[in-house]
Amino acid sequence: MAIPSQEEIFDKVREALVDALGVDEDEVTPTATLRGDLDAESIDFLDIVFRLEKAFDIKIERGELIPMDVLEDASYVSDGKVNAAGISKLKERMPFADLSGFEADPNVQNLGNQLTVQDMCNFVEYKLKKA
């Protein structure tokens, strides 16, 4: 199976986000953050995952997009901040995401605020290549 182009992936991701979040197409840019710019809430991520699975015929396991198990592990987090070992684990589990902004302020609550539309496109491409 041929992997769709980055433009095709972006178009389908944008469509999924527009449908799931009720935002306008022009709001969904590669640099838009899911929580900050598009107002995605935790419950919205379930809908987004479902729509991406359908659009790309992929299976997204729980914790694959955002590894909550790392964020809830006391060996990686203390006082609400992710330590260096936790950052390393997140980078390993999220090779599709640019975590540089999160590294600067590794508050657990900030991870969701850092995810961009481009990260979602990178995630889909990563999943398709692994399939």
N, CA, C and O atoms as CSV, one atom per row, in Angstrom:
chain,resi,resn,atom,element,x,y,z
A,1,MET,N,N,0.839,-1.186,0.000
A,1,MET,CA,C,0.000,0.000,0.000
A,1,MET,C,C,0.882,1.247,0.000
A,1,MET,O,O,1.793,1.378,0.818
A,2,ALA,N,N,0.606,2.134,-0.902
A,2,ALA,CA,C,1.384,3.374,-0.998
A,2,ALA,C,C,0.976,4.329,0.120
A,2,ALA,O,O,-0.202,4.466,0.448
A,3,ILE,N,N,1.968,4.973,0.685
A,3,ILE,CA,C,1.707,5.953,1.743
A,3,ILE,C,C,1.278,7.255,1.078
A,3,ILE,O,O,1.919,7.712,0.132
A,4,PRO,N,N,0.186,7.858,1.574
A,4,PRO,CA,C,-0.262,9.124,0.987
A,4,PRO,C,C,0.809,10.206,1.121
A,4,PRO,O,O,1.679,10.132,1.990
A,5,SER,N,N,0.733,11.205,0.253
A,5,SER,CA,C,1.677,12.322,0.337
A,5,SER,C,C,1.405,13.110,1.610
A,5,SER,O,O,0.348,12.973,2.226
A,6,GLN,N,N,2.375,13.940,1.998
A,6,GLN,CA,C,2.199,14.776,3.194
A,6,GLN,C,C,0.985,15.694,3.029
A,6,GLN,O,O,0.269,15.965,3.992
A,7,GLU,N,N,0.763,16.165,1.814
A,7,GLU,CA,C,-0.389,17.033,1.557
A,7,GLU,C,C,-1.700,16.266,1.744
A,7,GLU,O,O,-2.654,16.784,2.325
A,8,GLU,N,N,-1.738,15.024,1.245
A,8,GLU,CA,C,-2.941,14.198,1.415
A,8,GLU,C,C,-3.181,13.879,2.892
A,8,GLU,O,O,-4.320,13.892,3.360
A,9,ILE,N,N,-2.106,13.596,3.617
A,9,ILE,CA,C,-2.231,13.335,5.054
A,9,ILE,C,C,-2.771,14.580,5.756
A,9,ILE,O,O,-3.699,14.493,6.560
A,10,PHE,N,N,-2.186,15.736,5.447
A,10,PHE,CA,C,-2.647,16.979,6.078
A,10,PHE,C,C,-4.128,17.220,5.800
A,10,PHE,O,O,-4.876,17.586,6.706
A,11,ASP,N,N,-4.560,17.015,4.546
A,11,ASP,CA,C,-5.962,17.251,4.190
A,11,ASP,C,C,-6.901,16.372,5.015
A,11,ASP,O,O,-7.938,16.841,5.486
A,12,LYS,N,N,-6.546,15.113,5.190
A,12,LYS,CA,C,-7.395,14.193,5.958
A,12,LYS,C,C,-7.347,14.508,7.454
A,12,LYS,O,O,-8.365,14.423,8.142
A,13,VAL,N,N,-6.168,14.870,7.953
A,13,VAL,CA,C,-6.056,15.255,9.367
A,13,VAL,C,C,-6.881,16.517,9.600
A,13,VAL,O,O,-7.611,16.611,10.587
A,14,ARG,N,N,-6.767,17.479,8.697
A,14,ARG,CA,C,-7.546,18.721,8.833
A,14,ARG,C,C,-9.040,18.413,8.844
A,14,ARG,O,O,-9.781,18.954,9.665
A,15,GLU,N,N,-9.478,17.558,7.948
A,15,GLU,CA,C,-10.895,17.189,7.895
A,15,GLU,C,C,-11.338,16.537,9.214
A,15,GLU,O,O,-12.414,16.839,9.730
A,16,ALA,N,N,-10.510,15.655,9.744
A,16,ALA,CA,C,-10.838,14.989,11.018
A,16,ALA,C,C,-10.945,16.013,12.144
A,16,ALA,O,O,-11.845,15.926,12.980
A,17,LEU,N,N,-10.034,16.978,12.168
A,17,LEU,CA,C,-10.034,17.992,13.227
A,17,LEU,C,C,-11.214,18.950,13.085
A,17,LEU,O,O,-11.825,19.336,14.081
A,18,VAL,N,N,-11.534,19.331,11.860
A,18,VAL,CA,C,-12.688,20.206,11.619
A,18,VAL,C,C,-13.961,19.510,12.103
A,18,VAL,O,O,-14.785,20.116,12.788
A,19,ASP,N,N,-14.116,18.225,11.741
A,19,ASP,CA,C,-15.311,17.477,12.142
A,19,ASP,C,C,-15.362,17.247,13.646
A,19,ASP,O,O,-16.422,17.386,14.257
A,20,ALA,N,N,-14.230,16.897,14.248
A,20,ALA,CA,C,-14.205,16.568,15.672
A,20,ALA,C,C,-14.334,17.807,16.560
A,20,ALA,O,O,-14.958,17.753,17.620
A,21,LEU,N,N,-13.747,18.915,16.129
A,21,LEU,CA,C,-13.666,20.097,16.991
A,21,LEU,C,C,-14.617,21.222,16.595
A,21,LEU,O,O,-14.786,22.186,17.342
A,22,GLY,N,N,-15.236,21.101,15.425
A,22,GLY,CA,C,-16.147,22.148,14.982
A,22,GLY,C,C,-15.454,23.459,14.691
A,22,GLY,O,O,-16.032,24.529,14.880
A,23,VAL,N,N,-14.203,23.381,14.226
A,23,VAL,CA,C,-13.455,24.595,13.878
A,23,VAL,C,C,-13.511,24.806,12.370
A,23,VAL,O,O,-13.870,23.895,11.624
A,24,ASP,N,N,-13.159,25.999,11.925
A,24,ASP,CA,C,-13.110,26.294,10.497
A,24,ASP,C,C,-11.830,25.726,9.897
A,24,ASP,O,O,-10.801,25.640,10.567
A,25,GLU,N,N,-11.908,25.340,8.625
A,25,GLU,CA,C,-10.740,24.775,7.937
A,25,GLU,C,C,-9.529,25.683,8.011
A,25,GLU,O,O,-8.407,25.212,8.197
A,26,ASP,N,N,-9.748,26.993,7.867
A,26,ASP,CA,C,-8.602,27.914,7.849
A,26,ASP,C,C,-7.923,28.049,9.215
A,26,ASP,O,O,-6.818,28.585,9.300
A,27,GLU,N,N,-8.571,27.569,10.286
A,27,GLU,CA,C,-7.949,27.578,11.615
A,27,GLU,C,C,-6.958,26.429,11.773
A,27,GLU,O,O,-6.051,26.492,12.603
A,28,VAL,N,N,-7.137,25.380,10.972
A,28,VAL,CA,C,-6.308,24.177,11.091
A,28,VAL,C,C,-5.075,24.339,10.199
A,28,VAL,O,O,-5.070,23.950,9.031
A,29,THR,N,N,-4.041,24.920,10.785
A,29,THR,CA,C,-2.770,25.113,10.092
A,29,THR,C,C,-1.748,24.161,10.712
A,29,THR,O,O,-1.959,23.674,11.822
A,30,PRO,N,N,-0.649,23.890,10.016
A,30,PRO,CA,C,0.349,22.971,10.577
A,30,PRO,C,C,0.858,23.384,11.964
A,30,PRO,O,O,1.163,22.524,12.791
A,31,THR,N,N,0.951,24.692,12.221
A,31,THR,CA,C,1.508,25.153,13.496
A,31,THR,C,C,0.458,25.335,14.592
A,31,THR,O,O,0.811,25.618,15.737
A,32,ALA,N,N,-0.818,25.177,14.263
A,32,ALA,CA,C,-1.873,25.338,15.265
A,32,ALA,C,C,-1.754,24.240,16.319
A,32,ALA,O,O,-1.582,23.066,15.990
A,33,THR,N,N,-1.848,24.635,17.594
A,33,THR,CA,C,-1.818,23.636,18.665
A,33,THR,C,C,-3.233,23.133,18.899
A,33,THR,O,O,-4.206,23.879,18.788
A,34,LEU,N,N,-3.325,21.836,19.230
A,34,LEU,CA,C,-4.639,21.229,19.386
A,34,LEU,C,C,-5.412,21.836,20.550
A,34,LEU,O,O,-6.595,22.151,20.417
A,35,ARG,N,N,-4.752,21.998,21.680
A,35,ARG,CA,C,-5.456,22.547,22.853
A,35,ARG,C,C,-5.518,24.066,22.804
A,35,ARG,O,O,-6.590,24.653,22.951
A,36,GLY,N,N,-4.370,24.701,22.599
A,36,GLY,CA,C,-4.314,26.160,22.683
A,36,GLY,C,C,-5.065,26.867,21.580
A,36,GLY,O,O,-5.854,27.773,21.846
A,37,ASP,N,N,-4.827,26.461,20.334
A,37,ASP,CA,C,-5.426,27.168,19.199
A,37,ASP,C,C,-6.784,26.608,18.781
A,37,ASP,O,O,-7.668,27.353,18.358
A,38,LEU,N,N,-6.940,25.285,18.904
A,38,LEU,CA,C,-8.166,24.650,18.407
A,38,LEU,C,C,-9.116,24.231,19.536
A,38,LEU,O,O,-10.171,23.650,19.283
A,39,ASP,N,N,-8.735,24.530,20.770
A,39,ASP,CA,C,-9.577,24.273,21.946
A,39,ASP,C,C,-9.988,22.811,22.122
A,39,ASP,O,O,-11.086,22.527,22.602
A,40,ALA,N,N,-9.116,21.890,21.738
A,40,ALA,CA,C,-9.407,20.469,21.940
A,40,ALA,C,C,-9.355,20.161,23.433
A,40,ALA,O,O,-8.461,20.626,24.141
A,41,GLU,N,N,-10.307,19.384,23.899
A,41,GLU,CA,C,-10.329,18.929,25.279
A,41,GLU,C,C,-10.015,17.440,25.296
A,41,GLU,O,O,-9.989,16.789,24.251
A,42,SER,N,N,-9.779,16.911,26.479
A,42,SER,CA,C,-9.411,15.498,26.603
A,42,SER,C,C,-10.382,14.592,25.868
A,42,SER,O,O,-9.956,13.685,25.153
A,43,ILE,N,N,-11.668,14.818,26.028
A,43,ILE,CA,C,-12.683,13.972,25.391
A,43,ILE,C,C,-12.609,14.060,23.866
A,43,ILE,O,O,-12.933,13.097,23.170
A,44,ASP,N,N,-12.184,15.210,23.349
A,44,ASP,CA,C,-12.068,15.391,21.899
A,44,ASP,C,C,-11.014,14.466,21.300
A,44,ASP,O,O,-11.126,14.063,20.142
A,45,PHE,N,N,-9.987,14.127,22.085
A,45,PHE,CA,C,-8.922,13.286,21.558
A,45,PHE,C,C,-9.440,11.898,21.189
A,45,PHE,O,O,-8.938,11.280,20.250
A,46,LEU,N,N,-10.431,11.409,21.914
A,46,LEU,CA,C,-11.038,10.114,21.560
A,46,LEU,C,C,-11.692,10.199,20.189
A,46,LEU,O,O,-11.542,9.296,19.366
A,47,ASP,N,N,-12.416,11.283,19.948
A,47,ASP,CA,C,-13.083,11.484,18.669
A,47,ASP,C,C,-12.055,11.658,17.548
A,47,ASP,O,O,-12.217,11.107,16.459
A,48,ILE,N,N,-11.011,12.416,17.819
A,48,ILE,CA,C,-9.952,12.636,16.826
A,48,ILE,C,C,-9.298,11.308,16.462
A,48,ILE,O,O,-9.103,11.012,15.283
A,49,VAL,N,N,-8.958,10.508,17.472
A,49,VAL,CA,C,-8.326,9.199,17.232
A,49,VAL,C,C,-9.248,8.322,16.385
A,49,VAL,O,O,-8.802,7.691,15.427
A,50,PHE,N,N,-10.528,8.284,16.738
A,50,PHE,CA,C,-11.499,7.486,15.986
A,50,PHE,C,C,-11.543,7.922,14.521
A,50,PHE,O,O,-11.523,7.086,13.618
A,51,ARG,N,N,-11.600,9.221,14.295
A,51,ARG,CA,C,-11.680,9.744,12.930
A,51,ARG,C,C,-10.390,9.460,12.134
A,51,ARG,O,O,-10.447,9.156,10.942
A,52,LEU,N,N,-9.239,9.562,12.798
A,52,LEU,CA,C,-7.970,9.262,12.117
A,52,LEU,C,C,-7.885,7.772,11.774
A,52,LEU,O,O,-7.406,7.404,10.701
A,53,GLU,N,N,-8.351,6.924,12.685
A,53,GLU,CA,C,-8.348,5.481,12.419
A,53,GLU,C,C,-9.185,5.172,11.181
A,53,GLU,O,O,-8.776,4.390,10.322
A,54,LYS,N,N,-10.360,5.794,11.098
A,54,LYS,CA,C,-11.235,5.568,9.942
A,54,LYS,C,C,-10.644,6.136,8.657
A,54,LYS,O,O,-10.649,5.477,7.617
A,55,ALA,N,N,-10.137,7.356,8.736
A,55,ALA,CA,C,-9.631,8.045,7.548
A,55,ALA,C,C,-8.425,7.337,6.942
A,55,ALA,O,O,-8.260,7.322,5.722
A,56,PHE,N,N,-7.581,6.751,7.789
A,56,PHE,CA,C,-6.328,6.165,7.302
A,56,PHE,C,C,-6.268,4.646,7.429
A,56,PHE,O,O,-5.259,4.027,7.089
A,57,ASP,N,N,-7.354,4.049,7.919
A,57,ASP,CA,C,-7.408,2.600,8.117
A,57,ASP,C,C,-6.216,2.118,8.955
A,57,ASP,O,O,-5.482,1.208,8.570
A,58,ILE,N,N,-6.057,2.766,10.112
A,58,ILE,CA,C,-4.987,2.402,11.050
A,58,ILE,C,C,-5.613,2.137,12.413
A,58,ILE,O,O,-6.751,2.534,12.665
A,59,LYS,N,N,-4.882,1.477,13.278
A,59,LYS,CA,C,-5.315,1.256,14.655
A,59,LYS,C,C,-4.372,2.047,15.555
A,59,LYS,O,O,-3.155,1.868,15.507
A,60,ILE,N,N,-4.946,2.922,16.374
A,60,ILE,CA,C,-4.163,3.731,17.295
A,60,ILE,C,C,-4.440,3.197,18.699
A,60,ILE,O,O,-5.553,3.310,19.211
A,61,GLU,N,N,-3.423,2.623,19.304
A,61,GLU,CA,C,-3.569,2.048,20.638
A,61,GLU,C,C,-3.676,3.155,21.675
A,61,GLU,O,O,-3.163,4.258,21.488
A,62,ARG,N,N,-4.351,2.839,22.769
A,62,ARG,CA,C,-4.482,3.791,23.873
A,62,ARG,C,C,-3.072,4.163,24.367
A,62,ARG,O,O,-2.236,3.287,24.593
A,63,GLY,N,N,-2.826,5.436,24.527
A,63,GLY,CA,C,-1.533,5.898,25.020
A,63,GLY,C,C,-0.462,6.020,23.951
A,63,GLY,O,O,0.669,6.407,24.246
A,64,GLU,N,N,-0.806,5.695,22.719
A,64,GLU,CA,C,0.189,5.757,21.652
A,64,GLU,C,C,0.435,7.202,21.194
A,64,GLU,O,O,1.573,7.593,20.934
A,65,LEU,N,N,-0.625,7.974,21.100
A,65,LEU,CA,C,-0.494,9.371,20.682
A,65,LEU,C,C,0.061,10.215,21.830
A,65,LEU,O,O,1.006,10.981,21.642
A,66,ILE,N,N,-0.524,10.073,23.009
A,66,ILE,CA,C,-0.034,10.756,24.212
A,66,ILE,C,C,0.164,9.688,25.278
A,66,ILE,O,O,-0.808,9.193,25.848
A,67,PRO,N,N,1.415,9.330,25.554
A,67,PRO,CA,C,1.695,8.249,26.513
A,67,PRO,C,C,1.448,8.664,27.960
A,67,PRO,O,O,2.369,9.034,28.688
A,68,MET,N,N,0.185,8.591,28.352
A,68,MET,CA,C,-0.203,8.999,29.704
A,68,MET,C,C,0.501,8.175,30.779
A,68,MET,O,O,0.742,8.668,31.881
A,69,ASP,N,N,0.833,6.918,30.463
A,69,ASP,CA,C,1.504,6.079,31.461
A,69,ASP,C,C,2.833,6.699,31.885
A,69,ASP,O,O,3.228,6.581,33.046
A,70,VAL,N,N,3.521,7.354,30.963
A,70,VAL,CA,C,4.776,8.036,31.301
A,70,VAL,C,C,4.476,9.243,32.187
A,70,VAL,O,O,5.172,9.489,33.172
A,71,LEU,N,N,3.436,9.989,31.830
A,71,LEU,CA,C,3.097,11.207,32.565
A,71,LEU,C,C,2.545,10.923,33.959
A,71,LEU,O,O,2.493,11.815,34.805
A,72,GLU,N,N,2.133,9.679,34.193
A,72,GLU,CA,C,1.580,9.306,35.498
A,72,GLU,C,C,2.559,8.464,36.314
A,72,GLU,O,O,2.219,8.014,37.408
A,73,ASP,N,N,3.758,8.248,35.802
A,73,ASP,CA,C,4.756,7.396,36.453
A,73,ASP,C,C,5.646,8.245,37.371
A,73,ASP,O,O,6.321,9.169,36.917
A,74,ALA,N,N,5.634,7.916,38.664
A,74,ALA,CA,C,6.398,8.688,39.651
A,74,ALA,C,C,7.903,8.661,39.401
A,74,ALA,O,O,8.622,9.538,39.879
A,75,SER,N,N,8.387,7.666,38.660
A,75,SER,CA,C,9.823,7.653,38.372
A,75,SER,C,C,10.190,8.656,37.270
A,75,SER,O,O,11.368,8.952,37.067
A,76,TYR,N,N,9.186,9.173,36.563
A,76,TYR,CA,C,9.419,10.156,35.499
A,76,TYR,C,C,8.892,11.547,35.851
A,76,TYR,O,O,9.256,12.530,35.204
A,77,VAL,N,N,8.046,11.632,36.862
A,77,VAL,CA,C,7.381,12.894,37.186
A,77,VAL,C,C,7.449,13.148,38.691
A,77,VAL,O,O,7.183,12.256,39.497
A,78,SER,N,N,7.806,14.366,39.049
A,78,SER,CA,C,7.692,14.767,40.459
A,78,SER,C,C,7.252,16.217,40.522
A,78,SER,O,O,7.707,17.053,39.742
A,79,ASP,N,N,6.376,16.499,41.445
A,79,ASP,CA,C,5.808,17.848,41.594
A,79,ASP,C,C,5.230,18.382,40.283
A,79,ASP,O,O,5.332,19.574,39.996
A,80,GLY,N,N,4.628,17.500,39.494
A,80,GLY,CA,C,3.980,17.922,38.255
A,80,GLY,C,C,4.925,18.204,37.105
A,80,GLY,O,O,4.493,18.642,36.039
A,81,LYS,N,N,6.219,17.958,37.310
A,81,LYS,CA,C,7.211,18.213,36.255
A,81,LYS,C,C,7.823,16.888,35.798
A,81,LYS,O,O,8.101,16.003,36.607
A,82,VAL,N,N,8.025,16.774,34.489
A,82,VAL,CA,C,8.652,15.584,33.917
A,82,VAL,C,C,10.170,15.755,34.021
A,82,VAL,O,O,10.716,16.776,33.602
A,83,ASN,N,N,10.845,14.750,34.580
A,83,ASN,CA,C,12.308,14.828,34.736
A,83,ASN,C,C,13.018,14.420,33.435
A,83,ASN,O,O,12.369,14.078,32.446
A,84,ALA,N,N,14.333,14.459,33.450
A,84,ALA,CA,C,15.121,14.169,32.246
A,84,ALA,C,C,14.856,12.761,31.720
A,84,ALA,O,O,14.759,12.560,30.509
A,85,ALA,N,N,14.738,11.784,32.622
A,85,ALA,CA,C,14.443,10.406,32.197
A,85,ALA,C,C,13.068,10.343,31.532
A,85,ALA,O,O,12.876,9.622,30.552
A,86,GLY,N,N,12.119,11.102,32.072
A,86,GLY,CA,C,10.775,11.151,31.496
A,86,GLY,C,C,10.769,11.799,30.118
A,86,GLY,O,O,10.087,11.332,29.206
A,87,ILE,N,N,11.529,12.874,29.974
A,87,ILE,CA,C,11.646,13.543,28.669
A,87,ILE,C,C,12.227,12.556,27.658
A,87,ILE,O,O,11.738,12.452,26.533
A,88,SER,N,N,13.249,11.849,28.056
A,88,SER,CA,C,13.882,10.864,27.180
A,88,SER,C,C,12.874,9.787,26.765
A,88,SER,O,O,12.830,9.390,25.601
A,89,LYS,N,N,12.066,9.315,27.721
A,89,LYS,CA,C,11.060,8.294,27.443
A,89,LYS,C,C,9.991,8.835,26.505
A,89,LYS,O,O,9.548,8.132,25.596
A,90,LEU,N,N,9.574,10.076,26.717
A,90,LEU,CA,C,8.573,10.687,25.832
A,90,LEU,C,C,9.106,10.810,24.405
A,90,LEU,O,O,8.385,10.545,23.443
A,91,LYS,N,N,10.375,11.214,24.271
A,91,LYS,CA,C,10.977,11.333,22.938
A,91,LYS,C,C,11.017,9.975,22.239
A,91,LYS,O,O,10.798,9.874,21.032
A,92,GLU,N,N,11.299,8.941,23.018
A,92,GLU,CA,C,11.331,7.581,22.473
A,92,GLU,C,C,9.932,7.142,22.023
A,92,GLU,O,O,9.783,6.522,20.970
A,93,ARG,N,N,8.917,7.463,22.816
A,93,ARG,CA,C,7.554,7.034,22.538
A,93,ARG,C,C,6.827,7.954,21.551
A,93,ARG,O,O,5.830,7.560,20.946
A,94,MET,N,N,7.334,9.183,21.396
A,94,MET,CA,C,6.684,10.166,20.527
A,94,MET,C,C,7.673,10.732,19.501
A,94,MET,O,O,7.889,11.943,19.461
A,95,PRO,N,N,8.274,9.872,18.672
A,95,PRO,CA,C,9.278,10.369,17.724
A,95,PRO,C,C,8.688,11.317,16.671
A,95,PRO,O,O,9.427,11.998,15.961
A,96,PHE,N,N,7.386,11.355,16.577
A,96,PHE,CA,C,6.676,12.176,15.604
A,96,PHE,C,C,6.464,13.608,16.085
A,96,PHE,O,O,6.082,14.473,15.296
A,97,ALA,N,N,6.707,13.868,17.370
A,97,ALA,CA,C,6.388,15.181,17.954
A,97,ALA,C,C,7.643,15.993,18.246
A,97,ALA,O,O,8.676,15.453,18.641
A,98,ASP,N,N,7.530,17.295,18.044
A,98,ASP,CA,C,8.601,18.220,18.413
A,98,ASP,C,C,8.377,18.583,19.880
A,98,ASP,O,O,7.468,19.346,20.208
A,99,LEU,N,N,9.204,18.035,20.747
A,99,LEU,CA,C,9.029,18.258,22.186
A,99,LEU,C,C,9.936,19.356,22.736
A,99,LEU,O,O,10.060,19.493,23.953
A,100,SER,N,N,10.566,20.135,21.874
A,100,SER,CA,C,11.504,21.154,22.339
A,100,SER,C,C,10.821,22.197,23.227
A,100,SER,O,O,11.399,22.619,24.228
A,101,GLY,N,N,9.619,22.613,22.883
A,101,GLY,CA,C,8.892,23.573,23.709
A,101,GLY,C,C,8.530,22.982,25.062
A,101,GLY,O,O,8.589,23.665,26.084
A,102,PHE,N,N,8.158,21.718,25.061
A,102,PHE,CA,C,7.810,21.035,26.314
A,102,PHE,C,C,9.032,20.891,27.206
A,102,PHE,O,O,8.939,21.030,28.426
A,103,GLU,N,N,10.180,20.611,26.595
A,103,GLU,CA,C,11.429,20.471,27.364
A,103,GLU,C,C,11.749,21.742,28.139
A,103,GLU,O,O,12.264,21.682,29.256
A,104,ALA,N,N,11.444,22.888,27.544
A,104,ALA,CA,C,11.738,24.172,28.191
A,104,ALA,C,C,10.895,24.365,29.455
A,104,ALA,O,O,11.341,25.006,30.407
A,105,ASP,N,N,9.682,23.812,29.467
A,105,ASP,CA,C,8.797,23.900,30.634
A,105,ASP,C,C,8.043,22.574,30.736
A,105,ASP,O,O,6.901,22.467,30.288
A,106,PRO,N,N,8.693,21.556,31.335
A,106,PRO,CA,C,8.144,20.195,31.296
A,106,PRO,C,C,7.033,19.913,32.308
A,106,PRO,O,O,6.987,18.839,32.907
A,107,ASN,N,N,6.144,20.883,32.491
A,107,ASN,CA,C,4.984,20.667,33.342
A,107,ASN,C,C,4.065,19.672,32.633
A,107,ASN,O,O,3.772,19.834,31.448
A,108,VAL,N,N,3.615,18.653,33.348
A,108,VAL,CA,C,2.786,17.606,32.761
A,108,VAL,C,C,1.621,18.194,31.965
A,108,VAL,O,O,1.293,17.710,30.881
A,109,GLN,N,N,1.003,19.233,32.505
A,109,GLN,CA,C,-0.155,19.841,31.843
A,109,GLN,C,C,0.198,20.467,30.493
A,109,GLN,O,O,-0.683,20.669,29.657
A,110,ASN,N,N,1.460,20.771,30.278
A,110,ASN,CA,C,1.869,21.459,29.052
A,110,ASN,C,C,1.980,20.550,27.834
A,110,ASN,O,O,1.964,21.040,26.704
A,111,LEU,N,N,2.094,19.235,28.037
A,111,LEU,CA,C,2.316,18.359,26.885
A,111,LEU,C,C,1.191,18.467,25.871
A,111,LEU,O,O,1.446,18.609,24.675
A,112,GLY,N,N,-0.032,18.403,26.327
A,112,GLY,CA,C,-1.171,18.527,25.415
A,112,GLY,C,C,-1.213,19.873,24.719
A,112,GLY,O,O,-1.686,19.979,23.587
A,113,ASN,N,N,-0.714,20.905,25.396
A,113,ASN,CA,C,-0.696,22.249,24.806
A,113,ASN,C,C,0.355,22.372,23.712
A,113,ASN,O,O,0.282,23.280,22.884
A,114,GLN,N,N,1.324,21.475,23.699
A,114,GLN,CA,C,2.418,21.545,22.729
A,114,GLN,C,C,2.097,20.838,21.415
A,114,GLN,O,O,2.679,21.166,20.381
A,115,LEU,N,N,1.177,19.871,21.443
A,115,LEU,CA,C,0.901,19.090,20.231
A,115,LEU,C,C,0.278,19.963,19.148
A,115,LEU,O,O,-0.712,20.658,19.376
A,116,THR,N,N,0.880,19.909,17.973
A,116,THR,CA,C,0.402,20.717,16.853
A,116,THR,C,C,-0.267,19.832,15.799
A,116,THR,O,O,-0.186,18.605,15.847
A,117,VAL,N,N,-0.918,20.481,14.864
A,117,VAL,CA,C,-1.518,19.778,13.731
A,117,VAL,C,C,-0.416,19.039,12.964
A,117,VAL,O,O,-0.629,17.916,12.506
A,118,GLN,N,N,0.746,19.656,12.824
A,118,GLN,CA,C,1.867,18.995,12.132
A,118,GLN,C,C,2.290,17.738,12.880
A,118,GLN,O,O,2.602,16.724,12.254
A,119,ASP,N,N,2.307,17.789,14.217
A,119,ASP,CA,C,2.628,16.590,14.997
A,119,ASP,C,C,1.633,15.471,14.698
A,119,ASP,O,O,2.014,14.304,14.609
A,120,MET,N,N,0.364,15.826,14.543
A,120,MET,CA,C,-0.657,14.822,14.215
A,120,MET,C,C,-0.393,14.219,12.837
A,120,MET,O,O,-0.528,13.011,12.644
A,121,CYS,N,N,-0.016,15.068,11.885
A,121,CYS,CA,C,0.310,14.582,10.534
A,121,CYS,C,C,1.537,13.668,10.596
A,121,CYS,O,O,1.572,12.618,9.956
A,122,ASN,N,N,2.535,14.080,11.369
A,122,ASN,CA,C,3.743,13.261,11.526
A,122,ASN,C,C,3.397,11.917,12.166
A,122,ASN,O,O,3.947,10.881,11.791
A,123,PHE,N,N,2.478,11.942,13.139
A,123,PHE,CA,C,2.048,10.710,13.805
A,123,PHE,C,C,1.410,9.756,12.804
A,123,PHE,O,O,1.731,8.568,12.775
A,124,VAL,N,N,0.503,10.283,11.983
A,124,VAL,CA,C,-0.168,9.440,10.983
A,124,VAL,C,C,0.853,8.852,10.015
A,124,VAL,O,O,0.806,7.664,9.698
A,125,GLU,N,N,1.774,9.692,9.548
A,125,GLU,CA,C,2.797,9.208,8.622
A,125,GLU,C,C,3.656,8.119,9.292
A,125,GLU,O,O,3.975,7.105,8.671
A,126,TYR,N,N,4.017,8.336,10.542
A,126,TYR,CA,C,4.783,7.377,11.341
A,126,TYR,C,C,4.022,6.054,11.432
A,126,TYR,O,O,4.609,4.989,11.243
A,127,LYS,N,N,2.717,6.114,11.722
A,127,LYS,CA,C,1.896,4.905,11.828
A,127,LYS,C,C,1.803,4.176,10.490
A,127,LYS,O,O,1.905,2.951,10.437
A,128,LEU,N,N,1.611,4.928,9.418
A,128,LEU,CA,C,1.487,4.313,8.096
A,128,LEU,C,C,2.782,3.617,7.671
A,128,LEU,O,O,2.750,2.554,7.051
A,129,LYS,N,N,3.905,4.220,8.007
A,129,LYS,CA,C,5.200,3.620,7.661
A,129,LYS,C,C,5.473,2.359,8.476
A,129,LYS,O,O,6.119,1.428,7.993
A,130,LYS,N,N,4.980,2.332,9.712
A,130,LYS,CA,C,5.164,1.157,10.569
A,130,LYS,C,C,4.262,-0.007,10.128
A,130,LYS,O,O,4.587,-1.170,10.363
A,131,ALA,N,N,3.146,0.309,9.498
A,131,ALA,CA,C,2.159,-0.722,9.136
A,131,ALA,C,C,2.675,-1.669,8.063
A,131,ALA,O,O,1.963,-2.586,7.654
